Amino acid sequence: MKKQLLFILPLLSSISLSAQSPTCYTTPDGTDVNSWSYKDYVIPTGYKLDSVMFSATRTGYPASNEDFIFDYCAGTTTYNQGTAVEPWNYITDNNSEYNHWINLTSFGYTSIGIVRVHLPTNAGATWNQVCFAISQTGTCFATPDGTDGNGWSYKDFIIPAGHKMDSVYMDATRAGYPTSDYDFIFDYCAGITIYNQGTAVEPWNYITDNNSEYGHWINLTSFNYTSTGMVRATLPTVAGAVWNQVCFATSQITGIQEQQNASAFKIYPNPADAYLIIKTSASKNKLITAELITLTGQTIKMERKAFSGTENELRIDLSDVHQGFYFVKVGNNVQKVQVIK
């Protein structure tokens, strides 16, 4: 096995806990036994589910019958109707729950777990998009998930959607062992949320690395561990290693981030429905390009205009844009905007 070069990062005294940009899906995964369209969302390890928003329509139905069903299965990454908990649906809620954020923090939906939303598309409902908002609960774990076939303790970590794996930190001890046999194994499984030994890629382990990798951050950016995927850290507790904690550090890989210098242009209305107006302080005859970009960095609208000096507004048509959050980019400046329908 070829030895990989490991770059050492400074020890982080704490891990920032922050909310993440919502993750939205414009198409369902399939249909359930009742012919309702559904989307499954696995809550990433170290995160909790804060809220959900369904952008949908159901023409001709009263508010008491104009909703969707939300299920939660704890402790699994595969939906199981038999264990699903259903906090509310169109029967128990007398108000439409389309097109606004629903707070779920009181339900304590923390990883590991999976949620499923169902929409009655078989009864005339139209799917626009469903969005999930999550925030970190911490990315350090004092206890492993279990032991593998070799008796080694392991922890699985699902890389959050729109993020990449930057580094790992194993706080452990193994008294009496030389540094050449004083490590842990790190595996990566691409494109799945359940560990599969047959597809796991192992960049290094205690055999191929002659230095202890306990007690400091190990840079993994060169391996390009991007979502969707999962990693597994395995420690030889069967041979005397003591598990203290393992930590994972991730960062966003979305194509664009909101800039602090938002004064370069103004957007109105925000939230917007039918159109957006971008007003800038551009000089006469300067060609201005405005882009409407998804949270994952995809440009879905682009408008250009040469300003005359007296007319410095540019309009973006939103008639075919789904409800949700987007970025508007003018030059190197970016602002976030919400589209409502």
Number of C-alpha atoms within 10 A of each C-alpha: 9 7 12 13 12 16 12 13 13 9 11 11 6 9 14 12 13 12 14 16 18 21 19 22 15 14 13 18 12 12 16 12 6 9 14 19 22 22 20 18 20 22 25 24 22 22 22 23 26 22 18 22 21 25 22 23 20 19 10 10 14 12 15 15 17 25 27 24 18 20 20 24 22 19 11 17 19 16 19 15 12 7 12 16 14 15 12 13 20 19 13 10 15 14 14 18 22 18 19 15 16 15 13 15 13 7 11 10 21 22 20 19 21 24 24 20 21 22 28 21 18 12 11 14 20 16 21 19 19 24 20 21 20 23 19 19 18 18 18 19 17 12 13 18 12 12 16 11 6 8 14 19 22 22 20 19 24 25 27 25 20 20 18 22 27 20 20 22 22 24 18 20 19 19 10 9 13 12 15 13 17 24 28 24 17 20 20 24 22 19 11 16 20 17 19 15 12 7 12 16 14 15 18 19 22 19 15 15 19 15 14 16 22 18 15 17 23 21 19 19 15 12 12 10 21 22 20 17 21 26 26 20 23 25 31 22 18 12 11 13 20 16 21 14 16 23 20 23 22 18 14 19 16 16 13 17 18 14 12 9 11 14 11 15 19 15 20 13 15 15 16 17 17 14 16 21 16 19 16 18 15 19 14 13 11 13 12 18 14 19 19 25 22 20 22 20 15 15 16 11 15 14 13 13 15 17 19 13 12 10 13 18 18 19 16 17 14 18 10 7 17 17 26 25 19 20 22 24 23 18 12 8 16 24 21 20 20 14 19 18 16
